[in-house]
Amino acid sequence: MEVLNSQSVREFVIKRGIPLSGSKLFKLSAKNLIPHRKAGGRLIFYSDEILEWCESQIINPSDTQLNRSIFESAQSKSKIK
């Protein structure tokens, strides 16, 4: 587990295909939407937690297709009534 600062967490996330500006990182941190800790007034991040977060941000196309088929099924059932 590697400890990352704000700049290195941005690079870490961007390498995984998720665009992340400095201001967006601070907004996510302020809203507790990204795993972080504060140490001496600075934000620190753990690489394993950030990797998990990155994976949770990626939409799986098969999940999207499954959700679409469930939605369409629910719509067709509501039309029958």
Sequence and secondary structure as in RCSB ss.txt:
>XXXX:A:sequence
MEVLNSQSVREFVIKRGIPLSGSKLFKLSAKNLIPHRKAGGRLIFYSDEILEWCESQIINPSDTQLNRSIFESAQ
SKSKIK
>XXXX:A:secstr
  EE HHHHHHHHHHTT    HHHHHHHHHTT S  EEETTEEEEEHHHHHHHHHHHS  HHHHHHHHHHHHHHH
HHHHH 
